[in-house]
Amino acid sequence: MIQMLKPAQVPDSVVGRRSIAVLVVILTGQFMTVLDGSIVNVAIPSMRSNLDTGGAALQLIVAGYVIAYAVLLIGGARLGDRLTQRRTFIAGLAVFTLASLACGLAWNAESLIVFRFGQGVGAAALAPQVMTLIQRTFAGAARARALSIYAAIVSGGLLAGQIIGGLIVDADLGGSGWRGVFLVNVPIGLALLVLAPRVLPVTVARADRTVDGLGLVTLTATVLLLVVPLVLGRELGFPLWSWLCLGAGVLGSAVFVLVERAVAGRGRDPLFAPQVLGAPGLLAAAATLLLVMGTFGGWLFVSAIHMQSDLGYSALRAGAQFLPMAATFAVAGLSWQRVPARLHARMIPFGLVVSAASLGWLAWLLGDGAGIGPAASIAFGLFGLGNGLAFSPLMTRALAAVPLPLAADASGILVTSVQLGTVAGIATIGSVFFESVGTTASSAADAVAVVHLICAATTLVAAASAAVAVRRISR
């Protein structure tokens, strides 16, 4: 008689192949959502001329996606528990793919901004499921490796976006121009929609998990009140309404804390559950990631504009300038575990100090209006190396000790910090650049130098925050 294999008796080779297939599908989806946070940067000059729009609209095209992604991410994590990660991932992927098609067909700046928000909604449903599915699919050393790849993709996708975006815009297939940076998602998304139902594991819905609607509305309103004035205020001369919105945003932050406490006091699930916030070092790690990605996102936004508008580089050449940084980031982010374990805690703040030093060097190199020469390329490489030594190890260490039932919420908090940091960086650093840049080459160079010095300073603050985070995680 043939004996049926129980799940525990399934051959390791079969389990291994299925686990790899799950990882490929979910990380490809994650990569697309991260990629779209930066792929539009190198397409901005083309959008500006084709759509005849200004700096504020361009910032909203870039940041609108990230705003929706950031504020809805925690709700997406909770929805995954409620409806199962498999269903929510597939639904988010479908929305993201459809919105990408709409972005590629947008007829003006306003419609593109709306469709970018739609992309962010899909990404917010898709992305939080990735961490939980990794936690459920892998264990032990395999889980640590999968988490390391995940962390590298979350940050490395931003760099890849610069390079891939440059290739797509420069290729101008079928006269698509900037539209190609959105349309490229469509065939990939459709392929994943075919594979995901066949590959992703079936999980059990948790009826006890609820979506904190009041907290979600409060958080969304607070983020919009803080970000929109920063993006639009400069071009409008910072009118009274912009200052009122910023004040209301600060007040909204306090209201959000009170709402979350009230939700928890009633025995319901707040967006930021106390037991998750109490995980060792999680809040300090989230603060560090917010600072790092605020610096990184704003710097990428400004650099892409400077290279094409001020230095006259093509989209492809501008994207290619980031290759040294992408290469060193990838090597450091994927091989940091080979460094002796006793050095891991020190490696994270050290990497950020290296990044800060490289930004200071770039301020000096680019402050005279020169192009990207060999020395600047080396500085780019050091910047990528420093971030690679910090980002992936910090996210991996912060998440590795989180219990499985809290995986989705913890992942949502960290990735929300990443996205909010990117929004804040684009809004604030982008505004500083647009306010400082003039019509001459020397004024543009001065603006770039100022931006790099600001980024160097914030990275040093992030290094201090990272030192606190790793000390708490290691306790």
ABEGO torsion letter per residue (X at the ends): XBBBBBAAABBAAAAAAAAAAAAAAAAAAAAAAAAAAAAAAAAAAAAAAAAGBBAAAAAAAAAAAAAAAAAAAAAAAAAAAAAEAAAAAAAAAAAAAAAAAAAAABABAAAAAAAAAAAAAAAAAAAAAAAAAAAAABBEAAAAAAAAAAAAAAAAAAAAAAAAAAAAAAAGBGGAEAAAAAAAAAAAAAAAAAAAAAABBBBBBBAABBBBAAAAAAAAAAAAAAAAAAAAAAAAGGBAAAAAAAAAAAAAAAAAAAAAAAAAAAGBBBABBAAAAABBGAAAAAAAAAAAAAAAAAAAAAAAAAAAAAAGBBAAAAAAAAAAAAAAAAAAAAAAAABBAAAAAAAAAAAAAAAAAAAAAAAAAAAAGBBBBAAAAAAAAAAAAAAAAAAAAAAAAAAAABBAAAAAAAAAAAAAAAAAAAAAAAAAAAAAAAAABBABAAAAAAAAAAAAAAAAAAAAAAAAAAAAAAAAAAX
